[in-house]
Amino acid sequence: MKLAEQKWRTLVNTVTLGGQSYRVLRPASPKAHAPLYDGAGRGAAQLVVDKASAFEIACAWWLAARSPSSLIHLPLRQATGECGSWIEGQPSDLVLMHHSMQFPVKQWKELRGRATSWTPHTVRLPAQPFPEITRSDHERRWHHGFRNHLLWETAADTLFVIGSRPAFELASNQVRELAEDCPAHIARTPDAHCCAEINIGRTWENDRRNPPTRLHITYCETHR
């Protein structure tokens, strides 16, 4: 499925916490086959997808880069245990957010608990959702002084992926390929392994809070 001009049906809620208002978006219907196992900092966080959830992750990725005032919440803890049953780790939700929000993740459990009144909302992707990312764009990540890292934190059974618009866009080719290219590739070669390995954490700095790790998103071997 091409992402261009597709509609993503979501729910939206605004929650006030500590005198600050936060806008939260999540998919209109939870996906059955999209479990996330939090292993960030211990190798990789593992997210297992089917075609429908790969599409929603790509939409969420696009929105997180362009919506600095929103928390994009993918409630994945209730996904089926059959997908990814070979993976060890804690079942987790996923939140994507722009770094300018500076949201204190330790408050996430309380905010999530207050988000009870949801309004339907439709997000329409543009004709070209993601920019073309070149090899030289990727190589900048390894330059000393590079600051557009995707960072990560964990709180309340949730993995947060946090970054600037350029940080999300550097990984956009991978999430686009998951949604657009992998279904056709799997149809031609049913046993093919389709995945994205997205670097999160700081590449060069000795940051114990945000050491380099990966978000590994792979197609389920059963539900494709």
C-alpha positions as CSV (number, residue, x, y, z in Angstrom):
1,M,0.0,0.0,0.0
2,K,1.4,3.4,-1.0
3,L,1.3,5.9,1.8
4,A,0.7,8.9,-0.4
5,E,-2.6,10.6,0.5
6,Q,-3.8,7.7,2.6
7,K,-6.1,8.4,5.6
8,W,-5.3,7.2,9.1
9,R,-8.2,7.0,11.4
10,T,-7.2,7.9,15.0
11,L,-8.7,9.1,18.3
12,V,-7.6,12.3,20.0
13,N,-7.7,13.5,23.6
14,T,-6.3,16.5,25.4
15,V,-5.3,15.9,29.0
16,T,-4.3,18.6,31.5
17,L,-1.6,17.5,33.9
18,G,0.3,19.8,36.3
19,G,-1.1,22.8,34.6
20,Q,0.1,21.7,31.2
21,S,-2.2,20.4,28.4
22,Y,-1.0,17.4,26.3
23,R,-2.6,16.2,23.1
24,V,-2.6,12.4,22.7
25,L,-3.4,10.5,19.5
26,R,-3.8,6.8,19.1
27,P,-5.2,4.5,16.4
28,A,-8.9,4.3,16.2
29,S,-8.8,0.5,16.6
30,P,-6.1,-1.5,18.3
31,K,-4.2,-3.9,16.1
32,A,-4.3,-7.6,17.1
33,H,-0.9,-8.5,15.7
34,A,1.6,-5.9,16.8
35,P,3.3,-6.8,20.1
36,L,6.3,-4.8,21.3
37,Y,8.9,-6.4,23.6
38,D,11.0,-3.8,25.3
39,G,14.7,-4.8,25.2
40,A,16.1,-1.3,24.6
41,G,19.4,-1.1,26.3
42,R,19.8,-4.9,26.3
43,G,20.3,-5.4,22.6
44,A,17.1,-4.2,20.9
45,A,13.4,-3.5,21.4
46,Q,11.5,-6.0,19.2
47,L,8.2,-5.0,17.4
48,V,6.4,-7.7,15.4
49,V,4.0,-6.5,12.7
50,D,1.6,-7.5,10.1
51,K,0.6,-5.4,7.0
52,A,-2.0,-3.4,8.8
53,S,0.2,-2.5,11.8
54,A,3.1,-1.7,9.5
55,F,0.9,0.9,7.8
56,E,-0.1,2.4,11.1
57,I,3.5,2.6,12.4
58,A,4.5,4.5,9.2
59,C,1.6,6.9,9.7
60,A,2.5,7.4,13.4
61,W,6.2,8.0,12.4
62,W,5.2,10.7,9.9
63,L,2.9,12.4,12.4
64,A,5.5,12.3,15.2
65,A,8.0,14.2,13.0
66,R,5.4,16.9,12.1
67,S,3.4,17.3,15.2
68,P,5.6,18.7,17.9
69,S,2.7,19.2,20.3
70,S,1.3,15.6,20.3
71,L,2.1,12.3,21.9
72,I,1.5,9.5,19.4
73,H,0.5,6.5,21.5
74,L,0.4,3.0,20.0
75,P,-1.2,0.7,22.7
76,L,0.6,-2.5,21.9
77,R,0.6,-4.4,25.2
78,Q,-2.7,-6.0,24.5
79,A,-1.6,-7.5,21.1
80,T,-1.7,-11.2,20.7
81,G,1.0,-13.2,22.4
82,E,1.3,-15.6,19.5
83,C,3.2,-13.1,17.4
84,G,6.8,-12.9,18.6
85,S,6.4,-15.6,21.1
86,W,10.1,-16.5,20.5
87,I,11.2,-13.2,21.8
88,E,12.0,-12.5,25.4
89,G,11.1,-9.2,26.9
90,Q,8.4,-7.1,28.7
91,P,5.3,-6.4,26.6
92,S,5.2,-2.6,26.1
93,D,3.3,0.2,24.5
94,L,5.1,2.6,22.1
95,V,5.0,6.4,22.2
96,L,6.5,8.6,19.5
97,M,7.0,12.2,20.3
98,H,8.9,15.3,19.2
99,H,11.7,16.3,21.5
100,S,10.5,19.9,21.9
101,M,7.6,18.6,24.0
102,Q,10.0,17.9,26.8
103,F,7.3,15.6,28.3
104,P,8.5,14.0,31.6
105,V,7.9,10.3,31.0
106,K,7.6,9.6,34.7
107,Q,4.1,11.3,34.4
108,W,3.0,9.0,31.6
109,K,1.1,6.5,33.8
110,E,-1.0,9.3,35.3
111,L,-1.6,11.0,31.9
112,R,-2.6,7.7,30.3
113,G,-5.0,7.0,33.1
114,R,-6.7,10.3,32.6
115,A,-7.2,9.9,28.9
116,T,-10.7,8.5,28.9
117,S,-12.7,10.7,26.6
118,W,-11.7,10.3,22.9
119,T,-12.8,12.1,19.8
120,P,-12.5,10.5,16.3
121,H,-9.9,12.2,14.1
122,T,-8.7,11.5,10.6
123,V,-5.1,12.2,9.6
124,R,-4.4,12.6,5.8
125,L,-0.9,12.0,4.6
126,P,0.4,14.3,1.8
127,A,1.4,13.2,-1.7
128,Q,5.0,12.7,-0.6
129,P,4.9,11.8,3.1
130,F,8.7,11.3,3.6
131,P,11.6,13.1,2.0
132,E,14.3,11.3,0.0
133,I,17.1,10.3,2.3
134,T,20.5,9.8,0.7
135,R,23.5,7.9,1.9
136,S,25.3,11.1,2.8
137,D,22.3,12.0,5.0
138,H,22.8,8.7,6.9
139,E,26.6,9.2,7.2
140,R,26.1,12.5,9.0
141,R,24.9,10.5,12.0
142,W,28.4,9.3,12.6
143,H,30.0,12.8,12.5
144,H,31.2,14.2,15.8
145,G,28.8,16.8,17.1
146,F,25.7,15.3,15.3
147,R,22.7,16.0,17.4
148,N,19.7,14.6,15.6
149,H,19.6,11.3,17.3
150,L,16.4,9.4,18.1
151,L,16.5,9.0,21.9
152,W,14.6,6.6,24.0
153,E,13.2,6.3,27.5
154,T,11.0,3.8,29.3
155,A,8.2,4.3,31.8
156,A,5.0,2.6,32.9
157,D,5.4,-0.4,30.4
158,T,6.0,2.0,27.6
159,L,8.9,2.6,25.2
160,F,9.3,6.3,24.2
161,V,11.1,7.2,21.0
162,I,11.9,10.9,21.0
163,G,13.5,13.1,18.4
164,S,13.5,16.1,16.1
165,R,11.9,16.1,12.7
166,P,15.2,15.3,11.0
167,A,15.8,12.5,13.5
168,F,12.5,10.8,12.6
169,E,13.1,11.4,8.9
170,L,16.5,9.8,8.9
171,A,14.7,6.5,9.7
172,S,11.7,7.2,7.5
173,N,13.0,5.1,4.5
174,Q,12.8,2.0,6.7
175,V,9.3,2.5,8.0
176,R,8.1,3.5,4.5
177,E,9.6,0.3,3.1
178,L,7.9,-1.8,5.8
179,A,4.5,-0.4,4.8
180,E,4.9,-0.1,1.0
181,D,7.5,-2.6,-0.2
182,C,7.5,-5.5,2.2
183,P,4.0,-6.8,1.5
184,A,4.7,-7.3,-2.2
185,H,8.1,-8.8,-1.4
186,I,6.5,-11.3,1.0
187,A,3.8,-12.2,-1.6
188,R,6.6,-13.1,-4.1
189,T,8.8,-14.8,-1.5
190,P,6.6,-16.1,1.4
191,D,9.6,-17.1,3.5
192,A,11.3,-13.7,3.1
193,H,12.5,-11.8,6.2
194,C,11.3,-8.2,6.1
195,C,12.4,-5.9,8.9
196,A,13.6,-2.4,9.8
197,E,16.5,-1.9,12.3
198,I,16.3,1.7,13.6
199,N,19.1,3.1,15.6
200,I,18.0,4.8,18.8
201,G,20.2,6.3,21.5
202,R,23.3,8.5,21.3
203,T,25.9,7.3,18.8
204,W,29.1,8.9,20.2
205,E,28.4,10.2,23.7
206,N,29.0,8.1,26.8
207,D,25.4,8.5,27.9
208,R,24.3,5.8,30.3
209,R,20.7,7.0,30.1
210,N,20.6,6.8,26.3
211,P,23.2,4.3,25.1
212,P,23.0,3.2,21.5
213,T,20.5,0.4,20.9
214,R,17.9,-0.5,18.2
215,L,14.2,-0.7,17.5
216,H,13.9,-3.9,15.4
217,I,10.6,-4.0,13.6
218,T,9.9,-7.4,11.8
219,Y,7.1,-8.9,10.0
220,C,5.4,-11.8,11.8
221,E,6.1,-15.2,10.3
222,T,2.4,-16.2,10.7
223,H,0.3,-13.0,10.3
224,R,1.5,-11.2,7.3
